[in-house]
């Protein structure tokens, strides 16, 4: 038997809040075509993600991956920082 690794869902988004302890709010935008009009529209959703060291700040672009439930609203962890915010 071979060990098969489970595929982990990953999303890329922008941090819009870092006010909570060890948690960041990540805004993920996606572009979809409207079924009737045909126009491409932007849909967005916010996720709470775990940030163990509190080193990610507002404006950073990060990649988050699905994990076990860590709190009532938090089931994602930050896997890597893609781009730091310009200060």
GURO-64033 format. One line per field, with one value per residue: residue number from 1; y, z, x of N, C-alpha, C in turn. Coordinates in steps of 0.1 Angstrom, whole numbers, plus 2048, in hexadecimal, padded with zeros to 3 digits. Atoms other than C-alpha are relative to their C-alpha. Example, Ala and Ser with C-alpha at 12.3 -4.5 7.8 and 13.67 -1.06 7.14 Angstrom:
// residues 2
pos [1 | 2]
n.yy [7F4 | 7F5]
n.zz [800 | 800]
n.xx [809 | 7F7]
ca.yy [7D3 | 7F5]
ca.zz [84E | 847]
ca.xx [87B | 889]
c.yy [80C | 80B]
c.zz [800 | 808]
c.xx [809 | 7F8]
This chain:
// residues 87
pos [1 | 2 | 3 | 4 | 5 | 6 | 7 | 8 | 9 | 10 | 11 | 12 | 13 | 14 | 15 | 16 | 17 | 18 | 19 | 20 | 21 | 22 | 23 | 24 | 25 | 26 | 27 | 28 | 29 | 30 | 31 | 32 | 33 | 34 | 35 | 36 | 37 | 38 | 39 | 40 | 41 | 42 | 43 | 44 | 45 | 46 | 47 | 48 | 49 | 50 | 51 | 52 | 53 | 54 | 55 | 56 | 57 | 58 | 59 | 60 | 61 | 62 | 63 | 64 | 65 | 66 | 67 | 68 | 69 | 70 | 71 | 72 | 73 | 74 | 75 | 76 | 77 | 78 | 79 | 80 | 81 | 82 | 83 | 84 | 85 | 86 | 87]
n.yy [7F4 | 7F3 | 7F5 | 7F5 | 7F4 | 7FA | 7F3 | 7F6 | 7F5 | 7F3 | 7F4 | 7F4 | 7F4 | 7F4 | 7FF | 7F4 | 7FD | 808 | 7FB | 80B | 807 | 80C | 802 | 7F5 | 801 | 800 | 7FE | 807 | 7FC | 808 | 7FB | 80A | 7FA | 800 | 80A | 7FA | 7F5 | 803 | 7F7 | 806 | 7F9 | 804 | 804 | 801 | 807 | 7FE | 80C | 7FE | 80A | 800 | 7FA | 804 | 7F7 | 7F2 | 7F9 | 7FC | 7F3 | 7FC | 7FC | 80A | 80B | 80D | 80C | 807 | 80E | 805 | 808 | 804 | 7F4 | 7FB | 7F9 | 800 | 7FB | 802 | 80D | 7FE | 7FB | 7F9 | 809 | 7F8 | 7F2 | 7FE | 7F3 | 7F7 | 7F3 | 7F5 | 7F6]
n.zz [800 | 801 | 7F8 | 809 | 7F8 | 803 | 806 | 7F7 | 808 | 7FD | 806 | 7FF | 7FD | 7FA | 7F2 | 7FE | 7F2 | 7F8 | 7F2 | 7F6 | 7FC | 808 | 80B | 80A | 809 | 80D | 80A | 80D | 80B | 80B | 80B | 806 | 80B | 7FC | 808 | 809 | 807 | 807 | 7FB | 7F6 | 7F4 | 7F5 | 7F3 | 7F6 | 7F3 | 7F5 | 7F8 | 7F4 | 802 | 7F4 | 802 | 7F3 | 7FB | 801 | 808 | 80C | 7FD | 80A | 80E | 805 | 808 | 7FA | 804 | 7F5 | 803 | 7F7 | 7F6 | 7F7 | 7FA | 7F5 | 7F8 | 806 | 80E | 806 | 804 | 80A | 7FA | 80A | 803 | 804 | 804 | 80E | 802 | 7F5 | 803 | 800 | 7F5]
n.xx [808 | 7F8 | 806 | 804 | 802 | 80D | 7FF | 804 | 805 | 7F9 | 806 | 7F8 | 808 | 7FA | 803 | 807 | 800 | 7F7 | 802 | 802 | 7F4 | 7FD | 80A | 801 | 80C | 7FB | 80A | 7FD | 808 | 800 | 808 | 809 | 808 | 80E | 807 | 80A | 7FB | 7F4 | 7F5 | 7F7 | 801 | 7F8 | 806 | 7F6 | 804 | 7F6 | 7FC | 7F7 | 7F5 | 7F7 | 7F3 | 7FA | 7F6 | 805 | 7F6 | 806 | 807 | 80A | 7FB | 7F8 | 807 | 7FC | 806 | 805 | 804 | 80A | 7FB | 80B | 806 | 7F8 | 80A | 80E | 7FF | 7F3 | 7FD | 7F6 | 7F3 | 7F8 | 7F5 | 7F4 | 802 | 7FC | 7FB | 802 | 806 | 7F6 | 803]
ca.yy [800 | 823 | 841 | 85B | 87E | 890 | 8AF | 8CE | 8EB | 90C | 92F | 950 | 971 | 992 | 997 | 9B1 | 9AF | 9A4 | 9B1 | 98F | 97B | 960 | 965 | 979 | 980 | 977 | 985 | 96D | 97A | 965 | 96E | 95C | 961 | 96A | 94E | 965 | 985 | 976 | 992 | 988 | 992 | 991 | 97D | 97F | 96C | 971 | 955 | 955 | 945 | 93B | 94F | 93F | 959 | 979 | 983 | 989 | 9AC | 9BE | 9C1 | 9A2 | 988 | 965 | 942 | 92F | 90A | 8F7 | 8E7 | 8D8 | 8EF | 905 | 91A | 922 | 936 | 92B | 90D | 91A | 920 | 938 | 922 | 93D | 962 | 96A | 98F | 9A7 | 9C8 | 9E7 | 9FF]
ca.zz [800 | 7F8 | 80F | 7FD | 80A | 80C | 7F6 | 80B | 7FE | 7FB | 7F4 | 7EE | 7FC | 80C | 832 | 83B | 861 | 87A | 89A | 8AA | 8BC | 8A6 | 88C | 86B | 855 | 831 | 814 | 7F6 | 7D5 | 7B8 | 795 | 787 | 768 | 770 | 764 | 753 | 74A | 741 | 752 | 767 | 78B | 7AA | 7C8 | 7E9 | 80A | 82B | 83E | 861 | 85F | 87B | 87D | 899 | 89C | 896 | 87B | 85F | 85C | 849 | 823 | 820 | 805 | 814 | 80B | 823 | 826 | 835 | 856 | 873 | 885 | 89D | 8AA | 8A2 | 883 | 87C | 867 | 851 | 858 | 846 | 833 | 823 | 81D | 7F8 | 7FA | 817 | 818 | 80F | 82D]
ca.xx [800 | 80C | 807 | 7F2 | 7F3 | 7D2 | 7CF | 7CE | 7B9 | 7CD | 7C1 | 7D3 | 7C7 | 7CF | 7D0 | 7B6 | 7B8 | 7D3 | 7C3 | 7BC | 7D6 | 7E5 | 7CA | 7C8 | 7AA | 7B2 | 79D | 79C | 78F | 785 | 778 | 75A | 745 | 721 | 70A | 6F0 | 702 | 723 | 737 | 755 | 74F | 764 | 758 | 76A | 769 | 77B | 78D | 79C | 7BE | 7D7 | 7F7 | 80C | 827 | 812 | 82B | 812 | 803 | 7E7 | 7ED | 803 | 7FA | 7FA | 7F2 | 7DB | 7D4 | 7B8 | 7BE | 7AA | 792 | 7A5 | 788 | 764 | 76E | 791 | 799 | 7B6 | 7DB | 7F3 | 80C | 822 | 825 | 825 | 82B | 830 | 81C | 830 | 832]
c.yy [80C | 80A | 80B | 80C | 807 | 80E | 80B | 80C | 80D | 80B | 80B | 80C | 80A | 801 | 80E | 804 | 7F7 | 804 | 7F5 | 7FA | 7F3 | 7FD | 80C | 7FD | 801 | 802 | 7F9 | 804 | 7F6 | 806 | 7F5 | 807 | 7FE | 7F7 | 806 | 80B | 7FD | 809 | 7F9 | 809 | 7FB | 7FD | 7FF | 7F9 | 802 | 7F3 | 804 | 7F5 | 801 | 805 | 7FE | 80A | 80F | 808 | 805 | 80C | 803 | 804 | 7F5 | 7F6 | 7F3 | 7F5 | 7F8 | 7F2 | 7FB | 7F7 | 7FB | 80D | 804 | 808 | 800 | 805 | 7FE | 7F2 | 800 | 805 | 807 | 7F7 | 807 | 80E | 802 | 80E | 809 | 80E | 80B | 80A | 80E]
c.zz [800 | 809 | 7F6 | 809 | 7FC | 7FA | 80A | 7F8 | 804 | 7F9 | 802 | 802 | 807 | 80E | 802 | 80F | 807 | 80F | 80A | 803 | 7F9 | 7F5 | 7F6 | 7F8 | 7F2 | 7F6 | 7F3 | 7F6 | 7F5 | 7F5 | 7FA | 7F6 | 805 | 7F7 | 7F5 | 7F8 | 7F8 | 804 | 80B | 80C | 80B | 80C | 80A | 80C | 80A | 808 | 80C | 7FF | 80C | 7FC | 80E | 806 | 800 | 7F8 | 7F2 | 803 | 7F4 | 7F3 | 7FA | 7F8 | 805 | 7F9 | 80C | 7FC | 80A | 80A | 809 | 806 | 80D | 809 | 7F9 | 7F2 | 7F9 | 7FC | 7F5 | 807 | 7F5 | 7FD | 7FB | 7FC | 7F2 | 7FE | 80D | 7FC | 800 | 80A | 7FC]
c.xx [809 | 7F9 | 7FC | 7FD | 7F3 | 803 | 7FB | 7FC | 809 | 7F9 | 80A | 7F8 | 809 | 7FB | 7F9 | 7FF | 80A | 7FE | 7FE | 80D | 801 | 7F6 | 800 | 7F4 | 805 | 7F4 | 804 | 7F6 | 801 | 7F7 | 7F8 | 7F8 | 7F1 | 7F8 | 7F6 | 806 | 80C | 80C | 808 | 7FF | 809 | 7F8 | 80B | 7FA | 80C | 802 | 808 | 80B | 80A | 80E | 807 | 809 | 7FC | 809 | 7FA | 7F7 | 7F6 | 807 | 809 | 7F8 | 805 | 7F9 | 7FB | 7FC | 7F7 | 806 | 7F4 | 7FA | 808 | 7F8 | 7F3 | 801 | 80C | 803 | 80B | 80D | 808 | 80C | 80C | 7FB | 805 | 807 | 7FD | 7FA | 80B | 7FC | 805]
